[in-house]
Amino acid sequence: MKSSLSLPTTSRFAAVTWVGPNGIEIRVYYVNKGDERIREVCKTGDGGWFVGALSVKGNPYRVSPGTSISASVHYYESKKSYNLRVFSARDGVDGTNKNNVAQISSFKFMNDESPEDATWQGNFITDAVARY
């Protein structure tokens, strides 16, 4: 089956996969050339590929040029929920901490089957780092 979704050519990507209640889950994250923002494409079970929530047009976070991204997933089988995290170095003035060191952000997505929609939340994880 050929997908109508095409990914841009980039070497800055990360992927995670796990088995959830709807089958194999795949998430691919990449840095979009031009605007330097993280984008997400997803696949669930036998369904087709689709654009994920981290790709929203209002995503204000730019990734620092030349840096990589990484991703992780933790699936809570007892709760049938998962936690996704994508890590990146943010670009721009707001991308440094009080020590003028590049901030690393953790974009966290919780899907806990609550009645509220799951959303991405970005938090710095390097506020106290003095140097790398």
N, CA and C atoms as a LAMMPS dump frame, in Angstrom:
ITEM: TIMESTEP
0
ITEM: NUMBER OF ATOMS
396
ITEM: BOX BOUNDS ff ff ff
-5.0000000000000000e+02 5.0000000000000000e+02
-5.0000000000000000e+02 5.0000000000000000e+02
-5.0000000000000000e+02 5.0000000000000000e+02
ITEM: ATOMS id mol type element x y z
1 1 1 N 0.84 -1.163 0
2 1 2 C 0 0 0
3 1 3 C 0.892 1.236 0
4 2 1 N 0.723 2.121 -0.96
5 2 2 C 1.501 3.344 -1.058
6 2 3 C 0.815 4.461 -0.284
7 3 1 N 1.614 5.187 0.498
8 3 2 C 1.08 6.298 1.283
9 3 3 C 1.147 7.582 0.48
10 4 1 N 0.155 8.453 0.664
11 4 2 C 0.158 9.736 -0.025
12 4 3 C 0.95 10.781 0.748
13 5 1 N 1.435 10.448 1.932
14 5 2 C 2.191 11.373 2.758
15 5 3 C 3.666 11.218 2.44
16 6 1 N 4.341 12.312 2.117
17 6 2 C 5.771 12.23 1.834
18 6 3 C 6.544 13.08 2.827
19 7 1 N 7.65 12.547 3.31
20 7 2 C 8.494 13.254 4.266
21 7 3 C 9.562 14.041 3.527
22 8 1 N 9.942 15.193 4.059
23 8 2 C 11.026 15.947 3.444
24 8 3 C 12.356 15.246 3.682
25 9 1 N 13.34 15.566 2.848
26 9 2 C 14.669 15.016 3.026
27 9 3 C 15.349 15.745 4.174
28 10 1 N 15.712 15.017 5.205
29 10 2 C 16.384 15.601 6.365
30 10 3 C 17.124 14.509 7.11
31 11 1 N 18.202 14.879 7.775
32 11 2 C 18.913 13.908 8.608
33 11 3 C 18.586 14.121 10.081
34 12 1 N 17.714 15.063 10.362
35 12 2 C 17.345 15.377 11.739
36 12 3 C 15.976 14.787 12.03
37 13 1 N 15.974 13.512 12.443
38 13 2 C 14.708 12.85 12.736
39 13 3 C 14.88 11.852 13.876
40 14 1 N 13.761 11.469 14.448
41 14 2 C 13.717 10.458 15.504
42 14 3 C 12.421 9.679 15.324
43 15 1 N 12.403 8.435 15.772
44 15 2 C 11.197 7.614 15.646
45 15 3 C 11.041 6.735 16.878
46 16 1 N 9.788 6.455 17.212
47 16 2 C 9.468 5.529 18.3
48 16 3 C 8.331 4.628 17.842
49 17 1 N 8.269 3.445 18.439
50 17 2 C 7.184 2.513 18.139
51 17 3 C 6.866 1.708 19.395
52 18 1 N 5.625 1.295 19.504
53 18 2 C 5.182 0.465 20.615
54 18 3 C 3.896 -0.235 20.203
55 19 1 N 3.517 -1.262 20.959
56 19 2 C 2.262 -1.961 20.706
57 19 3 C 1.232 -1.428 21.694
58 20 1 N 0.203 -0.81 21.166
59 20 2 C -0.879 -0.267 21.979
60 20 3 C -2.149 -1.073 21.783
61 21 1 N -3.252 -0.656 22.368
62 21 2 C -4.507 -1.4 22.258
63 21 3 C -5.06 -1.45 20.835
64 22 1 N -4.626 -0.531 19.965
65 22 2 C -5.094 -0.508 18.574
66 22 3 C -4.072 -1.065 17.603
67 23 1 N -3.045 -1.749 18.113
68 23 2 C -2.021 -2.332 17.257
69 23 3 C -0.701 -1.591 17.387
70 24 1 N 0.153 -1.772 16.398
71 24 2 C 1.467 -1.137 16.423
72 24 3 C 1.32 0.361 16.186
73 25 1 N 1.934 1.134 17.053
74 25 2 C 1.934 2.596 16.952
75 25 3 C 3.32 3.046 16.488
76 26 1 N 3.375 3.927 15.514
77 26 2 C 4.639 4.472 15.019
78 26 3 C 4.534 5.988 15.019
79 27 1 N 5.559 6.656 15.519
80 27 2 C 5.642 8.113 15.473
81 27 3 C 7.015 8.487 14.926
82 28 1 N 7.027 9.353 13.933
83 28 2 C 8.27 9.846 13.344
84 28 3 C 8.291 11.358 13.513
85 29 1 N 9.399 11.868 14.033
86 29 2 C 9.576 13.304 14.263
87 29 3 C 10.733 13.776 13.405
88 30 1 N 10.599 14.962 12.814
89 30 2 C 11.675 15.518 12.008
90 30 3 C 11.663 17.035 12.122
91 31 1 N 12.803 17.638 11.782
92 31 2 C 12.911 19.09 11.783
93 31 3 C 12.624 19.563 10.368
94 32 1 N 11.598 20.367 10.222
95 32 2 C 11.169 20.868 8.922
96 32 3 C 12.159 21.908 8.399
97 33 1 N 12.705 21.665 7.209
98 33 2 C 13.621 22.636 6.618
99 33 3 C 12.862 23.911 6.294
100 34 1 N 13.49 25.029 6.556
101 34 2 C 12.858 26.314 6.275
102 34 3 C 12.409 26.996 7.54
103 35 1 N 11.482 26.372 8.268
104 35 2 C 11.034 27.008 9.515
105 35 3 C 11.675 26.378 10.758
106 36 1 N 12.424 25.274 10.587
107 36 2 C 13.176 24.638 11.68
108 36 3 C 12.305 24.215 12.855
109 37 1 N 11.065 23.845 12.575
110 37 2 C 10.165 23.391 13.638
111 37 3 C 10.028 21.869 13.595
112 38 1 N 9.763 21.276 14.771
113 38 2 C 9.568 19.831 14.835
114 38 3 C 8.205 19.491 14.259
115 39 1 N 8.18 18.457 13.437
116 39 2 C 6.945 17.967 12.841
117 39 3 C 6.788 16.496 13.211
118 40 1 N 5.547 16.016 13.14
119 40 2 C 5.235 14.646 13.551
120 40 3 C 4.338 13.982 12.514
121 41 1 N 4.677 12.74 12.144
122 41 2 C 3.78 11.906 11.344
123 41 3 C 3.559 10.61 12.115
124 42 1 N 2.357 10.044 11.98
125 42 2 C 1.933 8.934 12.83
126 42 3 C 1.267 7.829 12.021
127 43 1 N 1.306 6.635 12.599
128 43 2 C 0.584 5.489 12.036
129 43 3 C 0.092 4.657 13.212
130 44 1 N -1.169 4.235 13.147
131 44 2 C -1.767 3.399 14.181
132 44 3 C -2.343 2.152 13.536
133 45 1 N -1.876 0.978 13.981
134 45 2 C -2.4 -0.283 13.465
135 45 3 C -2.305 -0.373 11.951
136 46 1 N -3.399 -0.822 11.32
137 46 2 C -3.433 -0.973 9.867
138 46 3 C -3.844 0.305 9.147
139 47 1 N -4.068 1.375 9.89
140 47 2 C -4.473 2.646 9.289
141 47 3 C -3.34 3.288 8.503
142 48 1 N -3.669 4.329 7.797
143 48 2 C -2.677 5.05 7.014
144 48 3 C -1.898 6.045 7.857
145 49 1 N -0.895 6.636 7.239
146 49 2 C -0.098 7.668 7.894
147 49 3 C -0.907 8.952 7.984
148 50 1 N -0.709 9.699 9.077
149 50 2 C -1.385 10.984 9.238
150 50 3 C -0.464 11.961 9.963
151 51 1 N -0.758 13.243 9.807
152 51 2 C 0.027 14.294 10.452
153 51 3 C -0.364 14.367 11.921
154 52 1 N 0.626 14.375 12.807
155 52 2 C 0.371 14.362 14.241
156 52 3 C 0.202 15.737 14.856
157 53 1 N -0.168 15.745 16.123
158 53 2 C -0.496 16.975 16.846
159 53 3 C 0.693 17.91 17.033
160 54 1 N 1.92 17.394 17.044
161 54 2 C 3.079 18.266 17.226
162 54 3 C 3.35 19.104 15.977
163 55 1 N 2.678 18.81 14.891
164 55 2 C 2.866 19.548 13.64
165 55 3 C 1.946 20.744 13.487
166 56 1 N 1.273 21.147 14.538
167 56 2 C 0.336 22.266 14.419
168 56 3 C 1.05 23.509 13.915
169 57 1 N 0.341 24.292 13.101
170 57 2 C 0.943 25.492 12.516
171 57 3 C 1.363 26.508 13.57
172 58 1 N 0.729 26.501 14.733
173 58 2 C 1.062 27.454 15.778
174 58 3 C 2.239 27.048 16.652
175 59 1 N 2.911 25.935 16.337
176 59 2 C 4.057 25.479 17.12
177 59 3 C 5.142 26.56 17.089
178 60 1 N 5.411 27.243 18.202
179 60 2 C 6.347 28.368 18.201
180 60 3 C 7.812 27.984 18.407
181 61 1 N 8.11 26.708 18.582
182 61 2 C 9.456 26.31 18.968
183 61 3 C 10.322 25.958 17.767
184 62 1 N 11.381 26.726 17.573
185 62 2 C 12.352 26.44 16.52
186 62 3 C 13.518 25.662 17.135
187 63 1 N 14.062 24.734 16.355
188 63 2 C 15.182 23.922 16.792
189 63 3 C 16.473 24.604 16.341
190 64 1 N 17.482 24.626 17.215
191 64 2 C 18.767 25.24 16.878
192 64 3 C 19.385 24.553 15.67
193 65 1 N 19.932 25.336 14.724
194 65 2 C 20.563 24.752 13.536
195 65 3 C 21.682 23.784 13.918
196 66 1 N 21.773 22.687 13.196
197 66 2 C 22.843 21.728 13.392
198 66 3 C 22.693 20.815 14.592
199 67 1 N 21.584 20.925 15.327
200 67 2 C 21.393 20.05 16.482
201 67 3 C 20.456 18.905 16.12
202 68 1 N 20.516 17.857 16.896
203 68 2 C 19.676 16.689 16.624
204 68 3 C 18.45 16.696 17.53
205 69 1 N 17.557 15.761 17.272
206 69 2 C 16.398 15.554 18.133
207 69 3 C 16.37 14.08 18.526
208 70 1 N 15.681 13.778 19.604
209 70 2 C 15.494 12.384 20.011
210 70 3 C 14.088 12.228 20.564
211 71 1 N 13.641 10.987 20.66
212 71 2 C 12.278 10.723 21.132
213 71 3 C 12.263 9.455 21.972
214 72 1 N 11.305 9.405 22.89
215 72 2 C 11.115 8.207 23.708
216 72 3 C 9.629 8.011 23.959
217 73 1 N 9.264 6.783 24.295
218 73 2 C 7.872 6.474 24.619
219 73 3 C 7.859 5.539 25.821
220 74 1 N 6.891 5.746 26.681
221 74 2 C 6.658 4.816 27.786
222 74 3 C 5.184 4.437 27.738
223 75 1 N 4.916 3.156 27.599
224 75 2 C 3.544 2.663 27.532
225 75 3 C 3.197 2.008 28.862
226 76 1 N 2.112 2.457 29.458
227 76 2 C 1.634 1.914 30.731
228 76 3 C 0.552 0.883 30.42
229 77 1 N 0.936 -0.381 30.342
230 77 2 C -0.01 -1.428 29.943
231 77 3 C -1.191 -1.525 30.899
232 78 1 N -0.946 -1.386 32.191
233 78 2 C -2.04 -1.508 33.158
234 78 3 C -3.092 -0.413 32.986
235 79 1 N -2.666 0.741 32.511
236 79 2 C -3.588 1.867 32.321
237 79 3 C -3.993 2.063 30.864
238 80 1 N -3.368 1.312 29.955
239 80 2 C -3.599 1.475 28.511
240 80 3 C -3.369 2.935 28.097
241 81 1 N -2.286 3.509 28.605
242 81 2 C -1.956 4.895 28.282
243 81 3 C -0.469 4.985 27.936
244 82 1 N -0.087 6.075 27.321
245 82 2 C 1.312 6.246 26.962
246 82 3 C 1.762 7.682 27.167
247 83 1 N 3.072 7.835 27.23
248 83 2 C 3.715 9.117 27.438
249 83 3 C 4.814 9.229 26.384
250 84 1 N 4.714 10.209 25.503
251 84 2 C 5.731 10.459 24.483
252 84 3 C 6.548 11.67 24.889
253 85 1 N 7.845 11.642 24.57
254 85 2 C 8.693 12.817 24.781
255 85 3 C 9.596 12.991 23.575
256 86 1 N 9.714 14.232 23.131
257 86 2 C 10.641 14.593 22.064
258 86 3 C 11.572 15.646 22.652
259 87 1 N 12.875 15.439 22.478
260 87 2 C 13.872 16.336 23.053
261 87 3 C 14.572 17.111 21.949
262 88 1 N 14.797 18.409 22.177
263 88 2 C 15.494 19.235 21.195
264 88 3 C 16.13 20.435 21.877
265 89 1 N 17.087 21.063 21.177
266 89 2 C 17.668 22.33 21.631
267 89 3 C 16.914 23.443 20.922
268 90 1 N 16.338 24.343 21.71
269 90 2 C 15.556 25.43 21.124
270 90 3 C 16.461 26.531 20.607
271 91 1 N 16.04 27.144 19.511
272 91 2 C 16.787 28.223 18.887
273 91 3 C 16.251 29.573 19.35
274 92 1 N 17.078 30.602 19.251
275 92 2 C 16.633 31.965 19.514
276 92 3 C 16.926 32.436 20.92
277 93 1 N 16.55 33.665 21.203
278 93 2 C 16.818 34.29 22.493
279 93 3 C 16.219 33.483 23.634
280 94 1 N 14.993 32.987 23.44
281 94 2 C 14.361 32.218 24.51
282 94 3 C 14.932 30.814 24.617
283 95 1 N 15.911 30.488 23.794
284 95 2 C 16.497 29.161 23.795
285 95 3 C 17.738 29.028 24.652
286 96 1 N 18.052 30.058 25.467
287 96 2 C 19.186 29.954 26.373
288 96 3 C 18.718 30.171 27.81
289 97 1 N 19.438 29.565 28.744
290 97 2 C 19.077 29.739 30.153
291 97 3 C 19.813 30.937 30.744
292 98 1 N 19.712 31.142 32.046
293 98 2 C 20.325 32.307 32.702
294 98 3 C 21.849 32.299 32.593
295 99 1 N 22.452 31.142 32.284
296 99 2 C 23.899 31.027 32.11
297 99 3 C 24.311 31.143 30.645
298 100 1 N 23.366 31.53 29.781
299 100 2 C 23.581 31.666 28.337
300 100 3 C 23.946 30.329 27.684
301 101 1 N 23.428 29.253 28.238
302 101 2 C 23.627 27.907 27.704
303 101 3 C 22.348 27.491 26.986
304 102 1 N 22.516 26.852 25.835
305 102 2 C 21.347 26.421 25.054
306 102 3 C 20.432 25.54 25.891
307 103 1 N 19.161 25.849 25.852
308 103 2 C 18.167 25.07 26.587
309 103 3 C 17.812 23.806 25.805
310 104 1 N 17.638 22.724 26.517
311 104 2 C 17.091 21.502 25.945
312 104 3 C 15.639 21.44 26.396
313 105 1 N 14.756 21.245 25.444
314 105 2 C 13.331 21.172 25.748
315 105 3 C 12.851 19.74 25.675
316 106 1 N 11.915 19.427 26.525
317 106 2 C 11.224 18.153 26.466
318 106 3 C 9.775 18.459 26.119
319 107 1 N 9.363 18.017 24.945
320 107 2 C 7.968 18.157 24.545
321 107 3 C 7.275 16.87 24.96
322 108 1 N 6.318 16.969 25.85
323 108 2 C 5.7 15.794 26.459
324 108 3 C 4.244 15.688 26.026
325 109 1 N 3.837 14.489 25.647
326 109 2 C 2.468 14.203 25.232
327 109 3 C 1.949 13.078 26.099
328 110 1 N 0.897 13.343 26.855
329 110 2 C 0.277 12.316 27.698
330 110 3 C -1.05 11.901 27.095
331 111 1 N -1.23 10.621 26.902
332 111 2 C -2.51 10.081 26.474
333 111 3 C -2.935 9.103 27.556
334 112 1 N -3.817 9.551 28.423
335 112 2 C -4.198 8.72 29.563
336 112 3 C -5.667 8.307 29.543
337 113 1 N -6.277 8.387 28.372
338 113 2 C -7.677 8.008 28.172
339 113 3 C -8.627 8.819 29.04
340 114 1 N -8.235 10.027 29.405
341 114 2 C -9.151 10.908 30.127
342 114 3 C -10.103 11.534 29.111
343 115 1 N -11.213 12.111 29.558
344 115 2 C -12.154 12.705 28.613
345 115 3 C -11.593 13.941 27.905
346 116 1 N -10.526 14.531 28.433
347 116 2 C -9.925 15.698 27.804
348 116 3 C -8.948 15.253 26.724
349 117 1 N -8.829 16.075 25.665
350 117 2 C -7.878 15.773 24.604
351 117 3 C -6.453 15.865 25.135
352 118 1 N -5.616 14.943 24.695
353 118 2 C -4.204 15 25.059
354 118 3 C -3.548 16.121 24.26
355 119 1 N -2.594 16.799 24.855
356 119 2 C -1.906 17.895 24.179
357 119 3 C -0.409 17.8 24.43
358 120 1 N 0.354 18.466 23.565
359 120 2 C 1.794 18.561 23.739
360 120 3 C 2.1 19.73 24.665
361 121 1 N 3.063 19.535 25.552
362 121 2 C 3.516 20.6 26.446
363 121 3 C 5.033 20.655 26.39
364 122 1 N 5.597 21.847 26.172
365 122 2 C 7.044 22.013 26.11
366 122 3 C 7.599 22.574 27.405
367 123 1 N 8.618 21.916 27.94
368 123 2 C 9.262 22.374 29.172
369 123 3 C 10.774 22.3 29.011
370 124 1 N 11.477 23.293 29.56
371 124 2 C 12.935 23.23 29.588
372 124 3 C 13.369 22.235 30.655
373 125 1 N 14.414 21.46 30.356
374 125 2 C 14.932 20.508 31.336
375 125 3 C 16.348 20.873 31.767
376 126 1 N 16.861 22.023 31.301
377 126 2 C 18.255 22.396 31.565
378 126 3 C 18.395 23.776 32.206
379 127 1 N 17.408 24.204 32.966
380 127 2 C 17.463 25.533 33.584
381 127 3 C 18.705 25.744 34.452
382 128 1 N 19.158 24.728 35.15
383 128 2 C 20.266 24.881 36.093
384 128 3 C 21.638 24.546 35.502
385 129 1 N 21.714 24.156 34.23
386 129 2 C 22.993 23.773 33.63
387 129 3 C 23.867 25.013 33.422
388 130 1 N 25.117 24.956 33.921
389 130 2 C 26.03 26.095 33.784
390 130 3 C 26.859 26.015 32.51
391 131 1 N 27.206 24.794 32.084
392 131 2 C 27.935 24.619 30.82
393 131 3 C 27.889 23.16 30.403
394 132 1 N 28.074 22.937 29.113
395 132 2 C 28.097 21.571 28.58
396 132 3 C 29.523 21.129 28.423
